[in-house]
Amino acid sequence: MNNPLSSSPAFGTPLHPLLPNPTQQPLRPLPPAFTVKPTTAPVLPILLPPQTLRPVAFRVFTKKHNLQLQLSALQSLASFIGKNCGTGWREEGTGEKVLEEVARLWKAENGGLLVEGGKRLEGILGVVGGGRVGTARTAARREGTFVFGAGNDSAVELLRPGMEMEGRQDSFGISNLTVDADNDDNDDDDETTTSTDPRQWLTVTSAFDLPRLTYDPEKKHFLPSPHPPCLFPPPSQKTQLFRERYNIIHQRLLRNQAFQAPSFTTAKTTGEKTTHYKLTPIANLLGRGSTAHLLLGLLVIAPTGTLALNDLTGSISLDLSHAQFLSGGKLEEGPFFCPGMIVLVDGVYEESFSGAGSSGLGNTGGVGGTIGGRFLGFSIGVPPVERREVSLGISSGGAGVKDDDGGGGGGGLGGGFGWTDFTGLGSERAVGAKMRKLESRLLSPEHSHTTPERRKMVVLAELTLDQPSTLAALRMVLERYAAAPEPPIAFLCMGNFSSQPAMAGAGTGSIEYKELFDSLAALLSQFPGLLTKSTWIFVPGDNDAWGSSFSAGASGVWPREGVPELFTTRVTRAFVEAGVERGALGRSCVWGTNPVRVCAFGGAGEVVVARDDVGGRLRRGAVRVGAATAGGTEGGETAAVGAGEEEGEDGDTVMSGALPTTEDISRDDLETTDETPALEETTTTTSAKQEYTTRLAKRTILSLLPQSTLSPFPLSTRPVHWDYATRGV
């Protein structure tokens, strides 16, 4: 008889399966079939010493990204690379790739120029190491992923949620420039995506916002300052600013071909004179009397009232009664020589002994102080200047760099500062070629969107708004450019905006000073097209607020802030009423500092704007050189006015340039008299005045360029903020 409960009587299985006992454990599923997956070679962690990683880290962080790496950060990076990259960190190049991505992430998070060990660096290393166990991403971009070593399928995701690619560029401070480095060869795409308005690439940088860099004479490179600038620095910064100026000029001078000794010379065999110069420190003059030397030093007035020359080793009294211009030209056509300028002096050291057994040293012991005797200068000149492309280490044509190490080529004569960002807008090596290419396309005469008027920058100086004639002349200028097909790219308006010092008890109070800008706003509101299509830059003078309230129009401290917003509200309102959006006011109306730096297309074009009476200060402070220091001639006659050391009625010494000379043309000579001058005499006087003005401008340029500063004067003559004197001034 068949079993009714069995579905198969032969095997005796039940018809319906029995329900499991709830107290019993469920059966585990069988494991899947065993499959062999490709595995990567395991990483053997090592203990990497920080000193072994230091050369690679210096090349990546300092040379390429302008970042300063501290010891704590170096130790953290060495521990991370040794643990995650293992023995192949150098051969496979994974260690350098890790450093590269860490530097990019550090700048993307605005970590500053000083890389320190701490929570920020640990977070970046966590991002780099957190994606190592993940799977490979086939569609990942190169900017967002990082692969450890060749043949390793695991990738590291470097982009945090919400992190954009802005700022992750090849140079510090380049986040303000949106440059697509991947489309260098696709000009058609650039023309369609890039704005055709060149004003979008115009940047005004305040003197207080420039990167503060210091030159290290040992590393021969500019490094970021470890201390943030402030208005009240320690007293050591007062001497540091002159030491910084000396180091910058000295390193530039040594790169000049005239100061480089040839590798192979035939002077001994042929009897020819050597063609290179050699600088002698002042301290090395001790014990070398009656010998010729070439000195580089700071021209100062000693406490005894005589001229002296200082360098980093000592000081010596200077005699320029027989000096001539170093290049062989005329002194009246060369630069001015004022106290506070760094000059080259060629002459003979005359040793002086105060008595038997004296060492010839000064009161302070010689080295580091005043050296006994005097230096009789036969020639005096300024250090030679250097072209911009030579200092940056780029080709003369500006098309690109000469070598990968940043050198200037030509036997290593270039400064090699191509990776250094001096303006905060990107270095030459990072965006220089791209910006020049963009500039040539937007500002070239062949470009259809740019007219010749659009490529101009109008400079309006001494815009005294309290003079009715100034406003009338300004109206004529604006009418001329408003009638043009396109307005200029920028209007540069420089003070003084008041002919009298504002708020200094001279009749121009705060209310009157504000009314001056109200009248300017009323005039500008009549030309809305110029306000919306051009950038207006205003640079204050010595008579403008707030500096004039305590200096009374005298030379204030440099750099100085722009005109306060309290007085310029009507001018800002005129731009808004003309159609400028409030978010774009910072680009259309800029109240800059004095001095201020205007950059076009990154660092491709720079204009430094400063409002100061530099020419008058150079003429007043210039020292007499050569025959001008003699009290008279051989026949006993006194020297001409302005050529000798005359004394006035009160016995004071007449300073150079304070009185008119036989070559100068004063305003009294140009005033009209009762007699009507002839036409030929008027034409001759006008041409002579233009010739004198041109010669004076050339002498001012020749005096400022070699000094690498806008204020080559003592702090008592032109006070400057110590922390901003190197880059801001």
Summary of the structure (lengths in Angstrom):
residues: 729
radius of gyration: 35.3
end to end distance: 116.3
largest distance: 161.8
contacts: 2092
relative contact order: 0.09
helix: 33%
strand: 15%
